[in-house]
Structures are given as structure tokens and as C-alpha cells.
Amino acid sequence: MPPRKKGTDQASLPGIATMADLKATLWKAADKLRGSMDASQYKDFVLGLVFLKYVSDAFEERRDAIRQEVLAQGIDESRIEMFLNDRDEYTGEGVFWVPEQSRWEYLAARAKGGEIGVLLDAAMDAVMKQNTALRAVLPQIFNRNNVDQRRLGELVDLISDARFTGHDDRPARDVLGEVYEYFLEKFARAEGKRGGEFYTPASVVKLLVEVLEPYAGRVYDPCCGSGGMFVQAEKFVVNHRGRRDDIAVYGQESNERTWRLAKMNLAIHGIGGDLGPKWEDTFHADQHPDLKADFVLANPPFNMSDWARTANDPRWRYGTPPAGNANFAWLQHIVSKLATRGTAGVVLANGSMSSKQSGEGEIRAAMVEADLVACMIALPPQLFRTTQIPACLWFFADDKGPHGSRKLTDRRGEVLFIDTRTMGTMIDRTERELTAEDLAKIAGTYHAWRGTASAGVEPYADIPGFCRSASLDEIRQHEHVLTPGRYVGAAEIDTSNDEPTADKIARLTKELYEHFDESARLERVVRTQLERFDV
């Protein structure tokens, strides 16, 4: 068939001229239910409706394109319906089949009828029955007793103003993907600490991906939240002129609602991931027991004290983790999933780098001695709005030596330490993010150390205060504590413009006397003014 017809010109739709307008309209929609339920509840309502609006828009866009393609080929108009009802014409283009009762136009026309909750639940059910990838994913929560049907109808009206096609000729999927990520971030902030269960700050995810460079292979996240690691990995592949199917995604999530968010997120981005048949605890029931991944990206819950611990678990190759803290359970589980020459990046609390309680020091030492740890990065403060616990990144490599045709630098017996605590920029009063320049510097340092940097990049060199490659012997001297600050030292002070010490003392002394004189003058002025009032 000929190329697909481009979407409607978004600028012609009143009030929704730009992506910023679209996001603002949708967030206003979220506010419609804010007063009647908490953030975690209205997140499910709004994201579910946004997803339904998206699949409906994408379906109608594809339907219009089919009609134009058929007419352009000179096919008799009487046969158009046959093509319009051919599901392969939709699924072949990555578009979900949407039954008539689930189409947004049908629902919007009945939004004020008082039974919109019944219709929405039925619509979600019909879409799931018609699309295997969405089975048990979409919310059916709209007809509950605690749902204000009047407000729900107003919410449907507001979302009706938004259209996910036609933004700068971008596909509806890309537009909704951006909106969905925006909403996840906004809801995570609204939920505070609980928001960390499903959302990792974007700059941290980008740093993990930029360091690991998952061009192709199996990508795994054992605590995948809403799927942000997978989405960023897919973007990395596409941005480097790869294809979405160059990576295969595997994940697991223990929270039912978060698992559903992740399934929708992957569907929106066209990522065919395997998140297991249902939500499940990674330690209690590993959904991918035989998986060996090329890349593992994870942000496990920090210092989790309530976890399914089994003393004789074969994953505990380096020691049984303590019952009161799962940090080293996560690390060992992740290492157990690495394929030959696989690599992993993990976000953890800073305590994991130095703790010696309950055998954690021995487990860390054993992992270091096994030469699995490739790089440790100390992160800046305030990257995580949902927690004030300082965080770091662990990077593992199954093989740190050269192999095959890749002329990698042999880093066996070494660990790279990077201290980024002074990097990043404040985006508001309480939150910091790593800039694109920060990400490039950090990832570039690792790639230069590993020998995977682009041609023309300067060879790796230690930079005092920022990075240092330390030997296992040196790490042993520090009792296998992996805090970067112990290794990188202090930044060099630029003394190129320093004046002689005697001259500096004379100058500073003169400035101090001048301040004394000014202070005395101001004191006299104040006394004079007070005497006027006979105080």
C-alpha cells in the first residue's frame, strides 16, 4: 500500500497547539479527580483513560489512512468496509484493534449520561479481549461506589480535547510516550516517597543507559517499576540508528498496579517485553529463572527490610544476605543473571559501598575479589525527590578483559571510581538533575577507561577529585570499602595565578583594616541617629 496519510494538523485544534499545551490539558484533567481520591488512585484513572484515548486516536488515524489508500488504488467504494475491518491492516502497523464500544467518540458522546463508569469498564474489557498484549493490564475501576460519576464525565470531556496525533508529524505513539513519561514523573512527585516505587529520575536512568550502551541483546530489570529503564534503552537503540527489536526486554515487578503501568508503558512505546504472566516478588518467585541477560538495569528499593529470604538460595554465591537488608540480595540476584560478557548498572543506597554489618562487608569483599565490580559512581545529592538517602551506582562486568574482535583495554584487577557529588544543576528548590554535559562526561570517562570510546577521544587518565582507576591491592588496603571519595582524592587547586604569599597577606590585611574603619564609621552614624531620639 502507499505511505500512510499524515495526522491532522494539531495547530488547528483550539487550545492544544503544542506539546506543552497537550501536557497542561491532561494534567488539568488529572486535577478533576484530585479532590475525591489520593494521588495513587487518580494515577490509575487518568493514565488508564489517557491510554484508551491514545489507542482510539491511533486506531482512527490508521482507519482514515486505510480509506485513503484504498481509494488511491481505485478500488470500488463498496469494498472499503472489508479493508477497514481487516485487523491485519492495523496490527501490521503496530496499532491495537479497538471495538466500536471502546472508541473514544462513542464514549465521549455518552459522557454526561450518568453511566460513564459502566461504559468505561466495558470499553477496557473489550480492548483487552481483542488484544492479547493487553490482557489483565487495563484498569476496570470506573464504576466503583467511591467514583464521582459527574466528575468522571467532566474528565472524559477534558481528555476529549486532547489528540495524540499530528504533533510536528510525530507518530501518535511517540507523542503519547512523552506524555506518559511526563505523567509518571508528575504523579511520582505527588505521591512523595511512594512515588519512588515506580519512577526513577530521568537523568539517572539516562546515565545507566549511556554507560552500558545496550545496542543489542537481552535487557533485564528485576524490579522494573513502570518500565522506565526499558523505554530509555529503546530510545538509545533508536537514537543510534538501530531498531526497536534489536533488544529483547525482560522484567519483573511485585506491585500489581505498577506492573500494569509498565505493561501500558511498553505497549505505548511499541516494546514487546516479557514482564511475566503476572506481578510477582523477584526473590519469592523469579519469573525468568533461566534468563542470562546481556544488560541489567535496576533501581531496587533501598535498604529493603521485609523480603523473601531463603538461606540456601543458589543466587547467594558470595554470602547469604542479612534478613534486615536486601541490598546485597539484589546485587547477587543481578550478577546471577549476567550472560557471558554481560554488564549491569544498579542504583543503591550509599551504605552498600561501606557497610560491614551482618556480613555485608564479607559479601562485598567476595564480589570485589571475584573481579565483578567494574565501576562505582557516587551520585550528587537531591537527585531523588522521593528519598533523601544518598545514592550510588554499581556497575558490574562479567569479563573486564579484551575479547573477540573488540580491542578493549584490559581492566582485570582494577575498579574505576567516579565522584560526581558536585555535579548536576538544581531544577527547583529541592531537586537536582544531571545535565547532558554531565552525562557525557561521566559516561565518556567510563568508555575511555574501558577502551570503548569513539575514535579521537583522549585516552583515560585519572583526574584528582573526579576519577581514579584503583587496583584490587589498593581496595584491599581500604578493607573493600568502595566509596569513591576514598580513592579519587581532592581536586587539584589551580595556582597558576597565585600571588606571592607575603603580597597576599599584605593585601588581605589592608582590606581587613578598611572593613574595620567602615564598621567604626557606621557605628558613629547609628549612635548619632539614636541620640536624636534621646534614647
N, C-alpha and C positions, 0 to 999 in steps of 0.2 A: 504494500500500500504506500501511497505518497506520504511525505512527512506530516506529522501531526500539526493541527492548527494551534497557533499560539493562543494563550488565555486572554481573557478580557483585559482591557487596559484599566489597571487599578485606579489610575488617577481620575477616571470618570465616575468612580463611586464616591458619593459625598461622605466626607468625614474619615475616609480610610485611604488617604493618598500615599502614605509612606509606611515602611515597616514600623517606625516609631508610633504612628497613628494606630496601626493594627494592634500592637502590643498594648497601647494605652486603652483601647476599646475593650480588649479582652480582660485586662486587669480590672477595669471598671465592672465588667461582668462578674468577676470574682467577688467584688465588694457587695454585689446584690445579695449574696448569701452569708456574708461575713457576720452579720448581726445575729443570725439564728443558729450558728454552729461554729465549732472551733476550726483552726487552720487545717488540721489533718483531715477533717471531714470534708470541708469545702474544696480541698485539693482534689479529692476523688470525683466530686461532682463536676467541677469546672474542666479538669483535664479529660474526663470521660466525654463531656459534651463537645469540647474542642476537637477531640479525636473523631467523634461521629460527624461533626461538621466538615472536617477535612476529608474523610473518606467519601462523603456525599459530594463535596465540591469536585474532588478528583474524578469520581465516577461520572458526574455530569459533564466535566470537561472532556473526558475521553468519549463520552456518548456523542457530544457535538462533533468531535473530530472524526468519529466513525461515519457520521452522517455526511460530512463534507467529503470524506474520502470516497464514499460510495457514489455520491452524486458526480464527483470529478471523473470517475471511471465510466460514467454513462449508464450505470445500472438502473433498471426501472425502479421508480419510486415505490412501487408496490412491494418490492423485495427488501426495502430498507429495514423494516422491523426484524427480519430474520437476522440481519447483521447486528442490529442494535441489541438483540437478545442472545448473541453468541458470547458466552462467558470467556472463551479463549481470547477474544478481541480485547478484553480488559485485563485478565490475569497475565497475558503475554506481555503487557506493558507495565506490569507491577501494580495494577490498580485492583483494589478489592471490589468484589461484586456486592452491590447494595440493593436489597429488595425494595420494592416500592414503598412499603410501610416504614422503612428506615431512612428514606431520603428526606433531606432537611426541608425541602419545600413542603412536603406532606406534613411534617411535624410543625413547622412554623405556622401553617395555616390553622392549626388546631391548638396553638399555644395558650389561648385565653379560654379554652373550653372547660377548664376545671379538672380535666383528667389527663393533663400533660404527663404526669408521673407514670401513669399506666402505659401511655403510648411510648414513652422513652424506654421503659423497661422492656417492652415488647420489641422495640426497634433494636436495642442492644442484643437481645436474644436472637433475633432474626439474622443480624450481621454475623454473629458468632457461629450460628448453624451453617451459614453459607460459605464461611471462610475458615478452613481448618487451622490456620496460623493464629487465629484469634479465639480459639476455644478456651473457655474459662478465664478470659482476660478482661473483658469489658465490664464495667460496674452496672449492676441492676439494683440500684438503691434509691430510685427516684420516686417511688410510690409508698415510701415508709410514712408512718404516722407523724414523725418529727420533721417532715419536709413541708415547708410552706409552699403550697402549690401556686399561689399567686406570685410569689417572688420567683419561683421556678419558671413560670411563664414569662416573666419580665426578663429573666436570664436568657431564655431561648431567643427572645426578641433582640436583645443586645448582641448575642453571638450571630444572629442573622445578618447584622450589619457588616460582619467580617467575611472576607472572601480570601481563600488561601491560594488563589491562582492569579497570575498576571503581574506579580511584583518584579519589575525590571526583567521580564521574560524568564524569571526563575521558575522551575517546576514547583508545583504545589507542595511536594514532599520537602523540598529544601526550605521553603518558607515556613511550613508548619514545624519542621525540625528546629528551626531557630526560635520560633515562638514557644515550643515545648520546653526547650532548654532554658529560655528566659523565665518561664513559669516555674520550673523546678527550682531555679535559684531564688525567685521571689518567695515561694512557699517555704523553702528551707529557712530563709531569714525570718519569716513569720512564725515558724514553729520553734525557732531557737535551737536548743540543744538537740531535740528530737529530729530536727532537720538534717543533722549530720548522718542519720541512718540511711538516707537515700541520696545525699548530694555531697560531692567533693568539689571544692573550689576549682573553677575552670583552669586557672593558671597552674595549679598543682597537677591536674590531670595532663595538661599540655606538656609540663616538664617531664613527667614519666614517659610519655609517648615520644617526645623529642630525643630523650636519652636512649630508649630502647629501639626506636626506629623499626616498627613492625611492618615491614614492606610486604611480607607474605608469610603465611603459615597459620598455625593454630594459636588463638589468643584466648586466655583463660582468666576469669576473675571469680574467686571462690566466695566473695561477698559483694555481689555486683551492684547492690542498691538499685538505682533507676537506670543503670546501663551506661553511665557517662563515659567510662573507660573505653567501652566498645565503640561508642559514637566517635570519640576523638581518634581512636585507632583507624576507623574507617575514613575519617577526614584526612588523616595523614596519608593513607594509601592513595586516595583520590587526588590530593594536592601534589603528589609525586607521580602523577600520570598513571597510576595503577587502576585496577578495577575493584569494585566492592567485593567480588568473590575471590580476590587474591588472599583474603583472610577468612578463616573459619572461626566462629565465635562460640565459646562455651562458658557458661556461667552458672551460678547458684545463688539463691537468696532465701533467707529464712523467714522473712516477713511477707505475709500474703499480699498485703496492699502494695508493698514496694515491688514485689515480684510482678504484679500486674502492670505497674508503671513501667517497669523495664521492658516487658513484652510489648507494650504500646510504643515505647520509645524506639525499640528495634524495628517494629513494623513501620513506623513513620519514616525512618531513615533507610528502609529497604534492606535491612541487615537480617539475613536468615540465621539467627543464632539459636543455639540449643541451651535453654535455661532449665532443662529438666522438665519432667511432666508436671511438677507442682513445686511450690515453695517447700524448702526443707533445710534443716540445720546441717551445715557442712561437716561438722565433727561427728554428729549423730548418724547421718546417712549421706555419705558422699554420692552425689548424683552422677559423677563421672569417674568411677573408681579406676578405670584403665587408661585414662587420658594422660598423654605426655605432650605438654604444650611447648611451643617454640617461644612464646612470650606470656608472662603472667604479670598482670597489673592489678593492684589491690589496695584498698584503703579499709583495713579491718577495723572493727570497733576498738578504741584504745582501752587497754587495761581491763578487758572484759573479765569479770569475776565469776559469772554464772555461765558455765559452758559444759558441754557433754564430754567429760574426760574419762578415757579408758586407759588404764596404766600400761597394758600390753599392746597398744596400738602400734602396728608396724611403721607408722609415719614418724614415730619418735626415735629416729636413728641416732640423734645426738643427745638424748636425755629426755626423761618424762617431764613435761611442763608442769608447773605448780597448779593446783586446783584453783587458786585465787587469782590467777592472771593468765590470760590466753595468748599473750603476745608471742611467746616462743612456740606455741601450738600453731598459730597462723604461719609463722616463718617456716617451721618444719613441714607443715602441710604443703606450702607453696614450693619448697625445694623438692618435695617428693613428686611434684607434678612436672618438673623440668625434663624436657626431652634432651637428647644428646646435643650439646652446644646451645641449649636453651638459656634464656635470660629472664630475669624478673625484677620488677620495681615495686616496692611496698612502702606505704605510708604508715609510720608507727609513732607512738609517743617517745619523747627523748629518753625516758627512763630505760628503754630497751637497749640503749647503747652502753649503759654503765651499771645497771642493776646487778647485784650479786646475791639477792635474796632467793631463798627456796630453790637453789640450784640453777638459777637463770645464768649466773656468771659462767658455770661449767658448760651449759648448753651453748652459750655464745662462743666460748673458747673452742669448743669442739667444731663448731661451724667454721670458725676462722681457720683452724688448723687443717680442716678439710679443703681449704683454699676455694671456698664457695663465694665468699664476700668479695665483690669487685669494687664497690664504691659506697661511701657513706656521705650523705649530704645533710648538714644542719640547716633547717629552714628558718626563714625570718619569723618573728612573732606576728600575731594578728592576721595570719592568712585564713584562719578558720573562724568565722563568726560564731559557729555553733559550739566552740570549746576554746578555753584559754590554755589548755595543755600544750606546751611546746612540742613541736613535731619534727621528725626527721625522715629521710628516705634511705631505705636499704636497697642496694642493687646486687643481685646475685648473677653469677655466670657459671654454667656447668663446666665450661672449659675456657680458661683465660690464656691459653697458648695459641699460636698460629695453627691454622688447619686448612686443608684443601688448597684451593687456589687463592684464598684470601691471605694476603701478606700482613697479618695483624701483628702488632707489637706483642712480644712475649711478656705477659704480665703475671706469670705464675709466681707465687710467693710475694705478691705486692697487693696493696689496697690503696685506692685513691680516696683521699679525704678532701671534701669541699665545704667551706664555711660560707653560707650565703646570708647570715643573720643580719647584715647591714643592707641587704639588697631589697628591692621592691619599692612600691610607692603607695601612699595612703590614698584610697579612693573615697573615703569619708572619714568621719571622726574615729571610727573603731575598726575599720577593715583595711587591710593591705593586700596588694596583689603584685605578682611578679610581672614585669613588663616584657615585651617581645625581645628587647635588648638583653634583659636579664636571662631569659630562657636561652637565647642564642649563646650567650657567654658560658652558661653552666653546661649546656649540652655539648657545646663546642669543645670545652675543656675535657669532658669525658671522651669524646670521639678522638681528640688528638692523643690522649693518653692511651686509648685502645688501638690507635692506628687506623681508625675508620673515617677520619676527617677527609673532607674534599681536597682535591689537588690544590696546591698553593697555600694551604693553611700552615701556619707556623707549627713546628714540632712541639710536643708537650714540654713544658718546663714548670717546675714548682714556682708558685707565687706566694711569698710570705703573707700571711693573713688571709689567703683565699684558698689555695690548694696545695696539696703535697702528696706525693706517692711514697708510702711507707712500707718497709719490709716487714715480714712476719716476725723477725727478730725484734724489731723496734716495738711492734704491737705486744709482743710477749713482755717486754720491759714495762709496758703500761698495764700489765695484767689483763690483756684482751679487752680493755675498755676502748670503745670505738668513737668517742666524742671527737669530732673534727678539730675543735679548738685545742686539743692536746697536741695535735700534730702540725697544724698549719702555721702556728706561731703568730707573731704580731706583724702587721703590715709595716713595710719599710717607711721611714719618715724621710720626706724629701728635704734634704739640707742644702740643695744647690743654691738657694738664695739666702742662706743664713748669714746674718751679720756677725762680726766678732763678738764674743761673749761680753768683753768689757764695754763695748759700744752699746750692746743691748741693755746691760744693767743701767748705764748712764741714761739712756733714753727712757726706760721704764720708770726710773727714779724721778726724772723730771716730770713725766706725765702724772705720777702719783702726787707730787707736791702741788701741781696745778689743780688736781682734784681737791686736795686739802684746802687750797686757797678759795676755790669756788664754793666749797661747803661752808667755810667761815663767812664768806660774803652773804650767802643765802641765810645763814643763821642771824646775821645782823639785820637783814631786811625783815625777817619774821618777827624779831624782838621789837623793832620799831613799830610795826603794824599792831602788835599786841598792846604796846604802851598807849596807843591812841584810844583804846577801849578801857584804859585804866584797870587792866587785869592784874 
